[in-house]
Amino acid sequence: MSELDMWNILAGFMSGNAVWFLAYVVATWLGFRMTSNIYMNGGAPIIGKILVSLYCLSVSAFMCTLMVNTNGLFRDVAAGLTNVGQTGELSGAAQAFIEQAGNAPSMNPIQMVFVASIILMQLLQVWMKKTA
């Protein structure tokens, strides 16, 4: 494999990841719509609150999985570029990518805060009582 092949693999996977992320953004928006309705109406049945909570938690879990898979892909491409670099010379962009993504965590703190803030905002709307 060449460096160009590794970049093409990354681009192909990232296109798919972008579509999945967009789907999760829409699903998150739908979760906010549902939680907002529960908060504004104030008298939702407990089963409705539980189902909406499970929906929101599921979307967050799917989003976490996507982020973990994306970071794993970055590590894999960095490893592939490292292997390519053993038989040939790498571009500066490839060397910078290896340095940045070679040891990427499964989820970085910013990703964790992002998902946690979404789920916290959603669940608070479900389970907090509306003030008069």
N, CA, C and O atoms as CSV, one atom per row, in Angstrom:
chain,resi,resn,atom,element,x,y,z
A,1,MET,N,N,0.830,-1.185,0.000
A,1,MET,CA,C,0.000,0.000,0.000
A,1,MET,C,C,0.870,1.242,0.000
A,1,MET,O,O,1.994,1.243,0.502
A,2,SER,N,N,0.325,2.283,-0.570
A,2,SER,CA,C,1.053,3.544,-0.619
A,2,SER,C,C,0.402,4.547,0.346
A,2,SER,O,O,-0.666,4.306,0.908
A,3,GLU,N,N,1.082,5.656,0.505
A,3,GLU,CA,C,0.521,6.718,1.339
A,3,GLU,C,C,-0.818,7.190,0.779
A,3,GLU,O,O,-1.757,7.437,1.536
A,4,LEU,N,N,-0.909,7.315,-0.530
A,4,LEU,CA,C,-2.149,7.749,-1.159
A,4,LEU,C,C,-3.282,6.767,-0.877
A,4,LEU,O,O,-4.420,7.181,-0.652
A,5,ASP,N,N,-2.982,5.478,-0.887
A,5,ASP,CA,C,-3.998,4.480,-0.554
A,5,ASP,C,C,-4.520,4.673,0.867
A,5,ASP,O,O,-5.721,4.562,1.112
A,6,MET,N,N,-3.624,4.959,1.792
A,6,MET,CA,C,-4.043,5.170,3.183
A,6,MET,C,C,-4.927,6.414,3.301
A,6,MET,O,O,-5.917,6.407,4.031
A,7,TRP,N,N,-4.567,7.479,2.582
A,7,TRP,CA,C,-5.393,8.686,2.613
A,7,TRP,C,C,-6.771,8.408,2.009
A,7,TRP,O,O,-7.782,8.910,2.500
A,8,ASN,N,N,-6.803,7.601,0.936
A,8,ASN,CA,C,-8.088,7.265,0.312
A,8,ASN,C,C,-8.960,6.427,1.246
A,8,ASN,O,O,-10.176,6.614,1.293
A,9,ILE,N,N,-8.353,5.513,1.981
A,9,ILE,CA,C,-9.099,4.714,2.952
A,9,ILE,C,C,-9.697,5.632,4.021
A,9,ILE,O,O,-10.871,5.514,4.373
A,10,LEU,N,N,-8.879,6.534,4.522
A,10,LEU,CA,C,-9.363,7.472,5.545
A,10,LEU,C,C,-10.512,8.311,5.002
A,10,LEU,O,O,-11.526,8.482,5.679
A,11,ALA,N,N,-10.367,8.832,3.794
A,11,ALA,CA,C,-11.412,9.672,3.202
A,11,ALA,C,C,-12.706,8.886,3.014
A,11,ALA,O,O,-13.793,9.401,3.275
A,12,GLY,N,N,-12.588,7.649,2.565
A,12,GLY,CA,C,-13.777,6.820,2.371
A,12,GLY,C,C,-14.524,6.568,3.665
A,12,GLY,O,O,-15.746,6.705,3.722
A,13,PHE,N,N,-13.790,6.202,4.702
A,13,PHE,CA,C,-14.431,5.949,5.991
A,13,PHE,C,C,-14.993,7.224,6.606
A,13,PHE,O,O,-16.056,7.193,7.226
A,14,MET,N,N,-14.302,8.329,6.446
A,14,MET,CA,C,-14.775,9.574,7.040
A,14,MET,C,C,-16.057,10.063,6.357
A,14,MET,O,O,-16.882,10.710,7.002
A,15,SER,N,N,-16.238,9.767,5.073
A,15,SER,CA,C,-17.493,10.122,4.395
A,15,SER,C,C,-18.657,9.376,5.029
A,15,SER,O,O,-19.710,9.959,5.287
A,16,GLY,N,N,-18.466,8.096,5.278
A,16,GLY,CA,C,-19.500,7.309,5.946
A,16,GLY,C,C,-19.761,7.792,7.360
A,16,GLY,O,O,-20.909,7.873,7.796
A,17,ASN,N,N,-18.693,8.113,8.074
A,17,ASN,CA,C,-18.833,8.612,9.441
A,17,ASN,C,C,-19.597,9.938,9.466
A,17,ASN,O,O,-20.373,10.186,10.388
A,18,ALA,N,N,-19.385,10.780,8.470
A,18,ALA,CA,C,-20.086,12.065,8.414
A,18,ALA,C,C,-21.591,11.848,8.274
A,18,ALA,O,O,-22.383,12.563,8.887
A,19,VAL,N,N,-21.980,10.873,7.477
A,19,VAL,CA,C,-23.407,10.574,7.306
A,19,VAL,C,C,-23.998,10.055,8.618
A,19,VAL,O,O,-25.090,10.459,9.015
A,20,TRP,N,N,-23.273,9.159,9.287
A,20,TRP,CA,C,-23.753,8.650,10.572
A,20,TRP,C,C,-23.847,9.777,11.596
A,20,TRP,O,O,-24.820,9.849,12.346
A,21,PHE,N,N,-22.851,10.653,11.636
A,21,PHE,CA,C,-22.883,11.753,12.599
A,21,PHE,C,C,-24.082,12.662,12.331
A,21,PHE,O,O,-24.748,13.107,13.265
A,22,LEU,N,N,-24.350,12.934,11.075
A,22,LEU,CA,C,-25.518,13.746,10.734
A,22,LEU,C,C,-26.799,13.063,11.206
A,22,LEU,O,O,-27.699,13.720,11.728
A,23,ALA,N,N,-26.878,11.761,11.026
A,23,ALA,CA,C,-28.051,11.015,11.502
A,23,ALA,C,C,-28.193,11.142,13.017
A,23,ALA,O,O,-29.306,11.286,13.522
A,24,TYR,N,N,-27.079,11.090,13.747
A,24,TYR,CA,C,-27.144,11.215,15.204
A,24,TYR,C,C,-27.482,12.634,15.638
A,24,TYR,O,O,-28.110,12.829,16.680
A,25,VAL,N,N,-27.079,13.617,14.861
A,25,VAL,CA,C,-27.467,15.003,15.154
A,25,VAL,C,C,-28.983,15.143,15.017
A,25,VAL,O,O,-29.628,15.769,15.858
A,26,VAL,N,N,-29.548,14.567,13.965
A,26,VAL,CA,C,-30.997,14.619,13.783
A,26,VAL,C,C,-31.691,13.854,14.911
A,26,VAL,O,O,-32.697,14.322,15.445
A,27,ALA,N,N,-31.168,12.693,15.275
A,27,ALA,CA,C,-31.752,11.919,16.373
A,27,ALA,C,C,-31.650,12.673,17.701
A,27,ALA,O,O,-32.562,12.606,18.526
A,28,THR,N,N,-30.548,13.386,17.906
A,28,THR,CA,C,-30.392,14.198,19.116
A,28,THR,C,C,-31.395,15.348,19.119
A,28,THR,O,O,-32.003,15.644,20.148
A,29,TRP,N,N,-31.564,15.985,17.983
A,29,TRP,CA,C,-32.556,17.051,17.866
A,29,TRP,C,C,-33.947,16.518,18.196
A,29,TRP,O,O,-34.708,17.173,18.909
A,30,LEU,N,N,-34.283,15.342,17.688
A,30,LEU,CA,C,-35.577,14.735,17.993
A,30,LEU,C,C,-35.693,14.470,19.495
A,30,LEU,O,O,-36.757,14.671,20.080
A,31,GLY,N,N,-34.609,14.024,20.115
A,31,GLY,CA,C,-34.613,13.827,21.561
A,31,GLY,C,C,-34.880,15.117,22.308
A,31,GLY,O,O,-35.636,15.128,23.280
A,32,PHE,N,N,-34.268,16.206,21.865
A,32,PHE,CA,C,-34.526,17.498,22.498
A,32,PHE,C,C,-35.985,17.930,22.301
A,32,PHE,O,O,-36.580,18.522,23.202
A,33,ARG,N,N,-36.555,17.644,21.149
A,33,ARG,CA,C,-37.968,17.975,20.918
A,33,ARG,C,C,-38.857,17.212,21.898
A,33,ARG,O,O,-39.772,17.781,22.494
A,34,MET,N,N,-38.578,15.924,22.056
A,34,MET,CA,C,-39.387,15.107,22.963
A,34,MET,C,C,-39.221,15.560,24.409
A,34,MET,O,O,-40.203,15.688,25.140
A,35,THR,N,N,-37.972,15.802,24.820
A,35,THR,CA,C,-37.752,16.206,26.214
A,35,THR,C,C,-38.340,17.587,26.488
A,35,THR,O,O,-38.837,17.842,27.585
A,36,SER,N,N,-38.288,18.468,25.515
A,36,SER,CA,C,-38.873,19.789,25.673
A,36,SER,C,C,-40.387,19.696,25.850
A,36,SER,O,O,-40.968,20.402,26.675
A,37,ASN,N,N,-41.019,18.822,25.070
A,37,ASN,CA,C,-42.463,18.640,25.209
A,37,ASN,C,C,-42.826,18.097,26.582
A,37,ASN,O,O,-43.811,18.528,27.181
A,38,ILE,N,N,-42.049,17.167,27.079
A,38,ILE,CA,C,-42.306,16.629,28.415
A,38,ILE,C,C,-42.155,17.732,29.452
A,38,ILE,O,O,-42.990,17.865,30.346
A,39,TYR,N,N,-41.106,18.514,29.335
A,39,TYR,CA,C,-40.865,19.594,30.306
A,39,TYR,C,C,-41.980,20.641,30.255
A,39,TYR,O,O,-42.483,21.064,31.296
A,40,MET,N,N,-42.359,21.053,29.063
A,40,MET,CA,C,-43.351,22.121,28.919
A,40,MET,C,C,-44.742,21.670,29.369
A,40,MET,O,O,-45.485,22.461,29.951
A,41,ASN,N,N,-45.100,20.421,29.110
A,41,ASN,CA,C,-46.426,19.921,29.498
A,41,ASN,C,C,-46.485,19.578,30.981
A,41,ASN,O,O,-47.535,19.719,31.609
A,42,GLY,N,N,-45.390,19.138,31.532
A,42,GLY,CA,C,-45.308,18.896,32.959
A,42,GLY,C,C,-46.027,17.673,33.477
A,42,GLY,O,O,-45.694,17.206,34.566
A,43,GLY,N,N,-46.989,17.128,32.766
A,43,GLY,CA,C,-47.756,16.007,33.299
A,43,GLY,C,C,-47.610,14.726,32.509
A,43,GLY,O,O,-48.560,13.949,32.412
A,44,ALA,N,N,-46.453,14.492,31.947
A,44,ALA,CA,C,-46.252,13.284,31.149
A,44,ALA,C,C,-46.284,12.046,32.044
A,44,ALA,O,O,-45.802,12.084,33.177
A,45,PRO,N,N,-46.847,10.957,31.541
A,45,PRO,CA,C,-46.854,9.729,32.330
A,45,PRO,C,C,-45.430,9.192,32.508
A,45,PRO,O,O,-44.547,9.448,31.689
A,46,ILE,N,N,-45.233,8.454,33.578
A,46,ILE,CA,C,-43.900,7.944,33.898
A,46,ILE,C,C,-43.358,7.048,32.787
A,46,ILE,O,O,-42.160,7.074,32.507
A,47,ILE,N,N,-44.220,6.258,32.153
A,47,ILE,CA,C,-43.750,5.376,31.075
A,47,ILE,C,C,-43.216,6.207,29.904
A,47,ILE,O,O,-42.238,5.821,29.262
A,48,GLY,N,N,-43.856,7.342,29.629
A,48,GLY,CA,C,-43.360,8.235,28.576
A,48,GLY,C,C,-41.998,8.803,28.920
A,48,GLY,O,O,-41.113,8.887,28.069
A,49,LYS,N,N,-41.839,9.194,30.184
A,49,LYS,CA,C,-40.545,9.717,30.615
A,49,LYS,C,C,-39.460,8.654,30.512
A,49,LYS,O,O,-38.336,8.946,30.103
A,50,ILE,N,N,-39.791,7.429,30.880
A,50,ILE,CA,C,-38.813,6.332,30.814
A,50,ILE,C,C,-38.439,6.050,29.371
A,50,ILE,O,O,-37.259,5.898,29.056
A,51,LEU,N,N,-39.429,5.978,28.488
A,51,LEU,CA,C,-39.152,5.682,27.077
A,51,LEU,C,C,-38.312,6.778,26.414
A,51,LEU,O,O,-37.383,6.488,25.660
A,52,VAL,N,N,-38.644,8.023,26.701
A,52,VAL,CA,C,-37.863,9.130,26.129
A,52,VAL,C,C,-36.440,9.113,26.693
A,52,VAL,O,O,-35.482,9.367,25.963
A,53,SER,N,N,-36.302,8.817,27.977
A,53,SER,CA,C,-34.971,8.724,28.584
A,53,SER,C,C,-34.159,7.620,27.926
A,53,SER,O,O,-32.980,7.809,27.626
A,54,LEU,N,N,-34.783,6.464,27.700
A,54,LEU,CA,C,-34.084,5.357,27.035
A,54,LEU,C,C,-33.688,5.726,25.612
A,54,LEU,O,O,-32.596,5.382,25.159
A,55,TYR,N,N,-34.571,6.424,24.909
A,55,TYR,CA,C,-34.247,6.882,23.558
A,55,TYR,C,C,-33.019,7.796,23.583
A,55,TYR,O,O,-32.082,7.604,22.808
A,56,CYS,N,N,-33.030,8.782,24.469
A,56,CYS,CA,C,-31.922,9.739,24.542
A,56,CYS,C,C,-30.614,9.042,24.925
A,56,CYS,O,O,-29.560,9.341,24.366
A,57,LEU,N,N,-30.689,8.122,25.871
A,57,LEU,CA,C,-29.488,7.373,26.261
A,57,LEU,C,C,-28.981,6.507,25.110
A,57,LEU,O,O,-27.771,6.370,24.926
A,58,SER,N,N,-29.893,5.924,24.337
A,58,SER,CA,C,-29.491,5.101,23.192
A,58,SER,C,C,-28.778,5.936,22.130
A,58,SER,O,O,-27.742,5.529,21.603
A,59,VAL,N,N,-29.335,7.095,21.823
A,59,VAL,CA,C,-28.700,7.968,20.829
A,59,VAL,C,C,-27.306,8.374,21.306
A,59,VAL,O,O,-26.362,8.397,20.517
A,60,SER,N,N,-27.177,8.690,22.584
A,60,SER,CA,C,-25.862,9.054,23.126
A,60,SER,C,C,-24.891,7.879,23.039
A,60,SER,O,O,-23.715,8.065,22.726
A,61,ALA,N,N,-25.378,6.675,23.313
A,61,ALA,CA,C,-24.516,5.485,23.207
A,61,ALA,C,C,-24.075,5.267,21.764
A,61,ALA,O,O,-22.916,4.937,21.509
A,62,PHE,N,N,-24.994,5.451,20.823
A,62,PHE,CA,C,-24.624,5.314,19.409
A,62,PHE,C,C,-23.582,6.356,19.014
A,62,PHE,O,O,-22.638,6.051,18.286
A,63,MET,N,N,-23.756,7.586,19.496
A,63,MET,CA,C,-22.811,8.654,19.182
A,63,MET,C,C,-21.433,8.344,19.784
A,63,MET,O,O,-20.406,8.577,19.147
A,64,CYS,N,N,-21.423,7.821,21.011
A,64,CYS,CA,C,-20.148,7.427,21.637
A,64,CYS,C,C,-19.460,6.340,20.818
A,64,CYS,O,O,-18.249,6.385,20.604
A,65,THR,N,N,-20.239,5.368,20.364
A,65,THR,CA,C,-19.680,4.287,19.551
A,65,THR,C,C,-19.062,4.833,18.271
A,65,THR,O,O,-17.976,4.412,17.871
A,66,LEU,N,N,-19.754,5.772,17.628
A,66,LEU,CA,C,-19.208,6.385,16.418
A,66,LEU,C,C,-17.889,7.090,16.708
A,66,LEU,O,O,-16.941,6.978,15.932
A,67,MET,N,N,-17.823,7.814,17.818
A,67,MET,CA,C,-16.595,8.534,18.166
A,67,MET,C,C,-15.461,7.564,18.487
A,67,MET,O,O,-14.319,7.794,18.089
A,68,VAL,N,N,-15.763,6.499,19.194
A,68,VAL,CA,C,-14.746,5.493,19.510
A,68,VAL,C,C,-14.236,4.843,18.224
A,68,VAL,O,O,-13.033,4.644,18.058
A,69,ASN,N,N,-15.152,4.515,17.321
A,69,ASN,CA,C,-14.747,3.905,16.050
A,69,ASN,C,C,-13.921,4.865,15.201
A,69,ASN,O,O,-12.953,4.454,14.560
A,70,THR,N,N,-14.299,6.139,15.196
A,70,THR,CA,C,-13.544,7.139,14.424
A,70,THR,C,C,-12.134,7.282,14.973
A,70,THR,O,O,-11.169,7.312,14.209
A,71,ASN,N,N,-12.008,7.372,16.291
A,71,ASN,CA,C,-10.672,7.493,16.883
A,71,ASN,C,C,-9.855,6.232,16.638
A,71,ASN,O,O,-8.643,6.313,16.439
A,72,GLY,N,N,-10.503,5.065,16.648
A,72,GLY,CA,C,-9.811,3.824,16.311
A,72,GLY,C,C,-9.335,3.828,14.864
A,72,GLY,O,O,-8.240,3.356,14.560
A,73,LEU,N,N,-10.166,4.364,13.977
A,73,LEU,CA,C,-9.774,4.490,12.572
A,73,LEU,C,C,-8.557,5.390,12.428
A,73,LEU,O,O,-7.641,5.087,11.663
A,74,PHE,N,N,-8.549,6.503,13.168
A,74,PHE,CA,C,-7.382,7.391,13.115
A,74,PHE,C,C,-6.116,6.650,13.541
A,74,PHE,O,O,-5.070,6.785,12.906
A,75,ARG,N,N,-6.211,5.873,14.612
A,75,ARG,CA,C,-5.036,5.108,15.073
A,75,ARG,C,C,-4.612,4.091,14.025
A,75,ARG,O,O,-3.419,3.914,13.775
A,76,ASP,N,N,-5.588,3.419,13.406
A,76,ASP,CA,C,-5.272,2.401,12.394
A,76,ASP,C,C,-4.613,3.020,11.164
A,76,ASP,O,O,-3.648,2.470,10.634
A,77,VAL,N,N,-5.126,4.153,10.713
A,77,VAL,CA,C,-4.521,4.821,9.550
A,77,VAL,C,C,-3.125,5.313,9.905
A,77,VAL,O,O,-2.211,5.223,9.086
A,78,ALA,N,N,-2.953,5.830,11.113
A,78,ALA,CA,C,-1.619,6.260,11.547
A,78,ALA,C,C,-0.656,5.081,11.554
A,78,ALA,O,O,0.497,5.219,11.146
A,79,ALA,N,N,-1.124,3.912,12.020
A,79,ALA,CA,C,-0.276,2.718,12.006
A,79,ALA,C,C,0.043,2.291,10.577
A,79,ALA,O,O,1.169,1.893,10.279
A,80,GLY,N,N,-0.954,2.376,9.694
A,80,GLY,CA,C,-0.719,2.052,8.289
A,80,GLY,C,C,0.279,2.999,7.646
A,80,GLY,O,O,1.151,2.573,6.889
A,81,LEU,N,N,0.149,4.274,7.946
A,81,LEU,CA,C,1.108,5.242,7.408
A,81,LEU,C,C,2.503,4.993,7.967
A,81,LEU,O,O,3.496,5.171,7.261
A,82,THR,N,N,2.585,4.585,9.222
A,82,THR,CA,C,3.886,4.252,9.811
A,82,THR,C,C,4.520,3.098,9.051
A,82,THR,O,O,5.717,3.119,8.765
A,83,ASN,N,N,3.709,2.081,8.721
A,83,ASN,CA,C,4.234,0.938,7.960
A,83,ASN,C,C,4.673,1.356,6.560
A,83,ASN,O,O,5.699,0.897,6.059
A,84,VAL,N,N,3.887,2.229,5.936
A,84,VAL,CA,C,4.267,2.725,4.616
A,84,VAL,C,C,5.582,3.495,4.711
A,84,VAL,O,O,6.423,3.407,3.817
A,85,GLY,N,N,5.756,4.249,5.796
A,85,GLY,CA,C,6.971,5.044,5.984
A,85,GLY,C,C,8.218,4.198,6.172
A,85,GLY,O,O,9.329,4.694,5.984
A,86,GLN,N,N,8.059,2.932,6.539
A,86,GLN,CA,C,9.224,2.052,6.701
A,86,GLN,C,C,9.807,1.635,5.363
A,86,GLN,O,O,10.978,1.265,5.284
A,87,THR,N,N,8.991,1.694,4.297
A,87,THR,CA,C,9.490,1.301,2.978
A,87,THR,C,C,9.684,2.472,2.028
A,87,THR,O,O,10.260,2.316,0.951
A,88,GLY,N,N,9.207,3.638,2.423
A,88,GLY,CA,C,9.339,4.812,1.568
A,88,GLY,C,C,9.240,6.071,2.399
A,88,GLY,O,O,9.056,6.032,3.616
A,89,GLU,N,N,9.366,7.181,1.712
A,89,GLU,CA,C,9.305,8.463,2.413
A,89,GLU,C,C,7.865,8.943,2.500
A,89,GLU,O,O,7.081,8.790,1.563
A,90,LEU,N,N,7.534,9.529,3.652
A,90,LEU,CA,C,6.187,10.057,3.885
A,90,LEU,C,C,6.174,11.571,3.727
A,90,LEU,O,O,7.183,12.247,3.926
A,91,SER,N,N,5.006,12.080,3.365
A,91,SER,CA,C,4.837,13.532,3.266
A,91,SER,C,C,4.796,14.125,4.677
A,91,SER,O,O,4.635,13.408,5.665
A,92,GLY,N,N,4.944,15.428,4.745
A,92,GLY,CA,C,4.857,16.111,6.028
A,92,GLY,C,C,3.476,15.955,6.655
A,92,GLY,O,O,3.351,15.849,7.875
A,93,ALA,N,N,2.436,15.942,5.814
A,93,ALA,CA,C,1.075,15.769,6.324
A,93,ALA,C,C,0.908,14.400,6.972
A,93,ALA,O,O,0.267,14.275,8.016
A,94,ALA,N,N,1.481,13.380,6.355
A,94,ALA,CA,C,1.390,12.030,6.915
A,94,ALA,C,C,2.145,11.946,8.233
A,94,ALA,O,O,1.665,11.327,9.184
A,95,GLN,N,N,3.313,12.556,8.300
A,95,GLN,CA,C,4.077,12.541,9.544
A,95,GLN,C,C,3.341,13.282,10.654
A,95,GLN,O,O,3.347,12.845,11.805
A,96,ALA,N,N,2.706,14.403,10.314
A,96,ALA,CA,C,1.934,15.151,11.304
A,96,ALA,C,C,0.713,14.349,11.761
A,96,ALA,O,O,0.351,14.373,12.937
A,97,PHE,N,N,0.084,13.639,10.820
A,97,PHE,CA,C,-1.079,12.817,11.175
A,97,PHE,C,C,-0.675,11.698,12.132
A,97,PHE,O,O,-1.387,11.412,13.095
A,98,ILE,N,N,0.455,11.074,11.870
A,98,ILE,CA,C,0.943,10.002,12.747
A,98,ILE,C,C,1.186,10.537,14.149
A,98,ILE,O,O,0.807,9.902,15.133
A,99,GLU,N,N,1.810,11.694,14.243
A,99,GLU,CA,C,2.086,12.287,15.557
A,99,GLU,C,C,0.802,12.611,16.307
A,99,GLU,O,O,0.706,12.390,17.514
A,100,GLN,N,N,-0.182,13.134,15.587
A,100,GLN,CA,C,-1.420,13.548,16.238
A,100,GLN,C,C,-2.349,12.379,16.528
A,100,GLN,O,O,-2.942,12.327,17.605
A,101,ALA,N,N,-2.490,11.448,15.603
A,101,ALA,CA,C,-3.509,10.403,15.732
A,101,ALA,C,C,-2.954,9.052,16.166
A,101,ALA,O,O,-3.721,8.142,16.479
A,102,GLY,N,N,-1.650,8.913,16.188
A,102,GLY,CA,C,-1.055,7.615,16.505
A,102,GLY,C,C,-1.427,7.100,17.881
A,102,GLY,O,O,-1.552,5.891,18.075
A,103,ASN,N,N,-1.602,7.981,18.822
A,103,ASN,CA,C,-1.957,7.575,20.189
A,103,ASN,C,C,-3.285,8.183,20.622
A,103,ASN,O,O,-3.472,8.495,21.798
A,104,ALA,N,N,-4.201,8.351,19.688
A,104,ALA,CA,C,-5.495,8.953,20.017
A,104,ALA,C,C,-6.232,8.062,21.012
A,104,ALA,O,O,-6.268,6.844,20.839
A,105,PRO,N,N,-6.819,8.653,22.049
A,105,PRO,CA,C,-7.586,7.853,23.010
A,105,PRO,C,C,-8.891,7.375,22.370
A,105,PRO,O,O,-9.298,7.883,21.326
A,106,SER,N,N,-9.533,6.411,22.991
A,106,SER,CA,C,-10.821,5.933,22.475
A,106,SER,C,C,-11.819,7.075,22.383
A,106,SER,O,O,-12.533,7.207,21.389
A,107,MET,N,N,-11.867,7.895,23.418
A,107,MET,CA,C,-12.657,9.130,23.392
A,107,MET,C,C,-11.847,10.192,24.105
A,107,MET,O,O,-11.357,9.962,25.211
A,108,ASN,N,N,-11.700,11.344,23.490
A,108,ASN,CA,C,-10.955,12.399,24.157
A,108,ASN,C,C,-11.890,13.177,25.087
A,108,ASN,O,O,-13.110,13.068,24.962
A,109,PRO,N,N,-11.344,13.945,25.999
A,109,PRO,CA,C,-12.182,14.649,26.975
A,109,PRO,C,C,-13.232,15.575,26.345
A,109,PRO,O,O,-14.334,15.703,26.880
A,110,ILE,N,N,-12.914,16.207,25.246
A,110,ILE,CA,C,-13.882,17.100,24.600
A,110,ILE,C,C,-15.075,16.305,24.082
A,110,ILE,O,O,-16.217,16.747,24.210
A,111,GLN,N,N,-14.820,15.139,23.499
A,111,GLN,CA,C,-15.909,14.295,23.036
A,111,GLN,C,C,-16.770,13.827,24.210
A,111,GLN,O,O,-17.996,13.796,24.113
A,112,MET,N,N,-16.129,13.467,25.305
A,112,MET,CA,C,-16.875,13.025,26.489
A,112,MET,C,C,-17.771,14.131,27.033
A,112,MET,O,O,-18.932,13.891,27.362
A,113,VAL,N,N,-17.227,15.347,27.126
A,113,VAL,CA,C,-18.011,16.481,27.624
A,113,VAL,C,C,-19.170,16.778,26.672
A,113,VAL,O,O,-20.275,17.080,27.122
A,114,PHE,N,N,-18.932,16.698,25.384
A,114,PHE,CA,C,-19.974,16.944,24.383
A,114,PHE,C,C,-21.155,16.002,24.579
A,114,PHE,O,O,-22.297,16.447,24.687
A,115,VAL,N,N,-20.882,14.700,24.625
A,115,VAL,CA,C,-21.958,13.716,24.763
A,115,VAL,C,C,-22.606,13.830,26.146
A,115,VAL,O,O,-23.830,13.764,26.262
A,116,ALA,N,N,-21.797,14.001,27.185
A,116,ALA,CA,C,-22.344,14.106,28.544
A,116,ALA,C,C,-23.238,15.338,28.686
A,116,ALA,O,O,-24.272,15.275,29.352
A,117,SER,N,N,-22.856,16.450,28.072
A,117,SER,CA,C,-23.686,17.655,28.184
A,117,SER,C,C,-25.019,17.472,27.469
A,117,SER,O,O,-26.049,17.948,27.946
A,118,ILE,N,N,-25.007,16.796,26.343
A,118,ILE,CA,C,-26.261,16.544,25.621
A,118,ILE,C,C,-27.191,15.698,26.480
A,118,ILE,O,O,-28.355,16.051,26.673
A,119,ILE,N,N,-26.687,14.591,26.992
A,119,ILE,CA,C,-27.552,13.693,27.751
A,119,ILE,C,C,-28.005,14.341,29.049
A,119,ILE,O,O,-29.135,14.124,29.485
A,120,LEU,N,N,-27.149,15.127,29.668
A,120,LEU,CA,C,-27.532,15.818,30.894
A,120,LEU,C,C,-28.652,16.830,30.631
A,120,LEU,O,O,-29.623,16.892,31.386
A,121,MET,N,N,-28.518,17.620,29.562
A,121,MET,CA,C,-29.556,18.586,29.226
A,121,MET,C,C,-30.880,17.884,28.920
A,121,MET,O,O,-31.946,18.347,29.325
A,122,GLN,N,N,-30.800,16.771,28.206
A,122,GLN,CA,C,-32.024,16.065,27.851
A,122,GLN,C,C,-32.698,15.455,29.081
A,122,GLN,O,O,-33.902,15.617,29.279
A,123,LEU,N,N,-31.926,14.763,29.896
A,123,LEU,CA,C,-32.522,14.089,31.053
A,123,LEU,C,C,-33.034,15.077,32.096
A,123,LEU,O,O,-34.020,14.801,32.779
A,124,LEU,N,N,-32.376,16.212,32.222
A,124,LEU,CA,C,-32.881,17.222,33.151
A,124,LEU,C,C,-34.254,17.730,32.718
A,124,LEU,O,O,-35.118,17.980,33.558
A,125,GLN,N,N,-34.455,17.882,31.415
A,125,GLN,CA,C,-35.768,18.325,30.931
A,125,GLN,C,C,-36.852,17.283,31.202
A,125,GLN,O,O,-38.015,17.626,31.415
A,126,VAL,N,N,-36.464,16.023,31.192
A,126,VAL,CA,C,-37.434,14.961,31.424
A,126,VAL,C,C,-37.806,14.869,32.892
A,126,VAL,O,O,-38.983,14.739,33.228
A,127,TRP,N,N,-36.819,14.933,33.764
A,127,TRP,CA,C,-37.043,14.592,35.168
A,127,TRP,C,C,-37.146,15.780,36.128
A,127,TRP,O,O,-37.503,15.599,37.292
A,128,MET,N,N,-36.841,16.982,35.659
A,128,MET,CA,C,-36.995,18.160,36.521
A,128,MET,C,C,-38.409,18.718,36.344
A,128,MET,O,O,-38.975,18.677,35.251
A,129,LYS,N,N,-38.952,19.228,37.413
A,129,LYS,CA,C,-40.267,19.847,37.358
A,129,LYS,C,C,-40.136,21.285,36.860
A,129,LYS,O,O,-39.197,21.995,37.219
A,130,LYS,N,N,-41.079,21.698,36.037
A,130,LYS,CA,C,-41.090,23.061,35.513
A,130,LYS,C,C,-41.454,24.017,36.641
A,130,LYS,O,O,-42.410,23.794,37.385
A,131,THR,N,N,-40.673,25.086,36.751
A,131,THR,CA,C,-40.979,26.093,37.772
A,131,THR,C,C,-42.054,27.034,37.228
A,131,THR,O,O,-42.116,27.312,36.030
A,132,ALA,N,N,-42.873,27.500,38.115
A,132,ALA,CA,C,-44.000,28.348,37.701
A,132,ALA,C,C,-43.603,29.686,37.237
A,132,ALA,O,O,-44.459,30.488,36.863
